[in-house]
Amino acid sequence: MEPIAVTVRGEGRWVLIHRCTNCGRLRLNKTAGDDNVLLLMRLAALPLTMPFVPFAADPEPAGNGNGNGTKPRKPRARKNATGEARPA
């Protein structure tokens, strides 16, 4: 079993969430008075280190905003089922 998260139950009681390393089953375990508070806080802050929305580490380079600094391409004409170009 490995601790993966912390949650808070009624009356402010902290509960550890463990995952079995073999089968992946989740189990809840109440924290004890002698548990390491620093480690509990690290577990609680773990989701903050992995943002849900990915972000760009580097700003986009100068240009037209497509990221590679070249001119945008003109879209190709679409073709219908017979292979003829149809108006855009």
Secondary structure as the mmCIF struct_conf table of DSSP 4:
data_model
#
loop_
_struct_conf.conf_type_id
_struct_conf.id
_struct_conf.beg_label_comp_id
_struct_conf.beg_label_asym_id
_struct_conf.beg_label_seq_id
_struct_conf.end_label_comp_id
_struct_conf.end_label_asym_id
_struct_conf.end_label_seq_id
STRN STRN1 GLU A 2 VAL A 8
HELX_RH_3T_P HELX_RH_3T_P1 GLY A 10 GLY A 12
STRN STRN2 TRP A 14 ARG A 19
TURN_TY1_P TURN_TY1_P1 THR A 21 CYS A 23
STRN STRN3 LEU A 26 LYS A 30
TURN_TY1_P TURN_TY1_P2 GLY A 33 ASP A 34
BEND BEND1 ASP A 35 ASP A 35
HELX_RH_AL_P HELX_RH_AL_P1 VAL A 37 THR A 49
BEND BEND2 MET A 50 MET A 50
BEND BEND3 PHE A 52 VAL A 53
BEND BEND4 ALA A 57 ASP A 58
HELX_LH_PP_P HELX_LH_PP_P1 PRO A 59 PRO A 61
BEND BEND5 ALA A 62 THR A 70
HELX_LH_PP_P HELX_LH_PP_P2 LYS A 71 ARG A 78
STRN STRN4 LYS A 79 LYS A 79
TURN_TY1_P TURN_TY1_P3 ALA A 81 THR A 82
BEND BEND6 GLY A 83 GLY A 83
STRN STRN5 ALA A 85 ALA A 85
#
